[in-house]
Amino acid sequence: MAEHELKKIKFEQHVDAIEKHKALLEKLHLDSNRHLDEVNNSLQQLTLTLEEYLKVIGIP
């Protein structure tokens, strides 16, 4: 896989995680009974995808 393709894939994975987290926060705003574990898991996924993306673009 070419480096450019890997960068694009990691970027798209991170953007997807951002969109999922945004949707979760919108649901949380509308339904205050939502479990905070879901929010925590979503934040962990955002962190993971951001770390992976930064690595492939050369930021340690």
Beta strands, then each sheet from edge to edge (+ up, - down):
end
